[in-house]
Amino acid sequence: MIKVEIVRNEDGKVCEFRSNGHNGFDGEGETIVAAGASALLQTTVLGLANYRRLNPEVEYEKGWLQCKIERDEYLNREIDTLIETMILGLRALEESYPNHIEMEEVFSDVKV
């Protein structure tokens, strides 16, 4: 089971996302979902880092990804476009494969 947690700040903006369990070795359905989730998550990190040059804090190991984003008030719209599109893709995966991926959104008291 792939678990994705989206952390929003007090303004409702995503300040962090993390996932675990996408190692791709748990059967055909899980492998497809793992590949899709990994592609969405890693592409978003690449967009934040290489396209927007935001230097997000990223930790990555096999089956684990964590990305913390320092918000930039001038780029909030572009940051939101990248991240909210990722969330839409992950939600679509969750809807199609509810036994293989679970998403949760939480709110943080910490403003990043």
C-alpha positions as a Python dict, from the first residue, in 0.01 Angstrom:
ca = {
    (1, 'M'): (0, 0, 0),
    (2, 'I'): (134, 339, -101),
    (3, 'K'): (60, 612, 150),
    (4, 'V'): (84, 978, 56),
    (5, 'E'): (53, 1259, 307),
    (6, 'I'): (1, 1618, 197),
    (7, 'V'): (79, 1880, 461),
    (8, 'R'): (-85, 2221, 429),
    (9, 'N'): (-1, 2533, 626),
    (10, 'E'): (-254, 2757, 801),
    (11, 'D'): (-325, 2930, 466),
    (12, 'G'): (-412, 2598, 303),
    (13, 'K'): (-94, 2597, 93),
    (14, 'V'): (102, 2275, 60),
    (15, 'C'): (429, 2308, 248),
    (16, 'E'): (531, 1943, 244),
    (17, 'F'): (441, 1611, 88),
    (18, 'R'): (569, 1266, 165),
    (19, 'S'): (503, 912, 55),
    (20, 'N'): (611, 564, 143),
    (21, 'G'): (552, 214, 22),
    (22, 'H'): (615, 264, -350),
    (23, 'N'): (883, 3, -394),
    (24, 'G'): (705, -165, -688),
    (25, 'F'): (740, -528, -576),
    (26, 'D'): (394, -614, -439),
    (27, 'G'): (212, -749, -744),
    (28, 'E'): (98, -618, -1081),
    (29, 'G'): (-161, -366, -959),
    (30, 'E'): (72, -231, -697),
    (31, 'T'): (356, -199, -949),
    (32, 'I'): (143, 10, -1186),
    (33, 'V'): (25, 235, -905),
    (34, 'A'): (377, 264, -763),
    (35, 'A'): (514, 369, -1102),
    (36, 'G'): (238, 625, -1151),
    (37, 'A'): (270, 769, -802),
    (38, 'S'): (649, 785, -825),
    (39, 'A'): (631, 961, -1160),
    (40, 'L'): (386, 1221, -1028),
    (41, 'L'): (581, 1284, -708),
    (42, 'Q'): (926, 1295, -868),
    (43, 'T'): (812, 1511, -1160),
    (44, 'T'): (670, 1762, -912),
    (45, 'V'): (1001, 1770, -725),
    (46, 'L'): (1184, 1823, -1056),
    (47, 'G'): (946, 2103, -1149),
    (48, 'L'): (997, 2279, -816),
    (49, 'A'): (1375, 2233, -821),
    (50, 'N'): (1471, 2266, -1186),
    (51, 'Y'): (1193, 2468, -1344),
    (52, 'R'): (1115, 2707, -1058),
    (53, 'R'): (1461, 2682, -897),
    (54, 'L'): (1310, 2671, -547),
    (55, 'N'): (1558, 2427, -395),
    (56, 'P'): (1304, 2217, -203),
    (57, 'E'): (1434, 2006, 83),
    (58, 'V'): (1406, 1650, -49),
    (59, 'E'): (1476, 1317, 116),
    (60, 'Y'): (1457, 1013, -106),
    (61, 'E'): (1521, 646, -41),
    (62, 'K'): (1379, 338, -205),
    (63, 'G'): (1008, 347, -126),
    (64, 'W'): (1023, 683, 59),
    (65, 'L'): (1003, 1043, -60),
    (66, 'Q'): (967, 1362, 141),
    (67, 'C'): (964, 1713, -3),
    (68, 'K'): (947, 2032, 202),
    (69, 'I'): (876, 2353, 16),
    (70, 'E'): (966, 2700, 129),
    (71, 'R'): (682, 2913, -2),
    (72, 'D'): (761, 3221, -209),
    (73, 'E'): (478, 3476, -216),
    (74, 'Y'): (570, 3580, -570),
    (75, 'L'): (564, 3221, -697),
    (76, 'N'): (271, 3082, -495),
    (77, 'R'): (50, 3048, -800),
    (78, 'E'): (311, 2854, -993),
    (79, 'I'): (400, 2641, -691),
    (80, 'D'): (31, 2565, -639),
    (81, 'T'): (-12, 2473, -1005),
    (82, 'L'): (264, 2213, -985),
    (83, 'I'): (159, 2067, -652),
    (84, 'E'): (-219, 2073, -696),
    (85, 'T'): (-180, 1903, -1036),
    (86, 'M'): (25, 1632, -864),
    (87, 'I'): (-251, 1592, -606),
    (88, 'L'): (-515, 1561, -880),
    (89, 'G'): (-313, 1283, -1042),
    (90, 'L'): (-263, 1103, -711),
    (91, 'R'): (-635, 1133, -630),
    (92, 'A'): (-718, 982, -970),
    (93, 'L'): (-487, 689, -891),
    (94, 'E'): (-649, 652, -550),
    (95, 'E'): (-995, 647, -707),
    (96, 'S'): (-893, 385, -964),
    (97, 'Y'): (-684, 171, -726),
    (98, 'P'): (-824, 222, -373),
    (99, 'N'): (-659, -96, -243),
    (100, 'H'): (-313, 21, -350),
    (101, 'I'): (-286, 390, -262),
    (102, 'E'): (-414, 600, 25),
    (103, 'M'): (-392, 979, 49),
    (104, 'E'): (-433, 1200, 352),
    (105, 'E'): (-421, 1576, 387),
    (106, 'V'): (-321, 1729, 718),
    (107, 'F'): (-273, 2082, 840),
    (108, 'S'): (42, 2205, 1007),
    (109, 'D'): (60, 2484, 1261),
    (110, 'V'): (405, 2571, 1133),
    (111, 'K'): (425, 2835, 863),
    (112, 'V'): (698, 2740, 614),
}
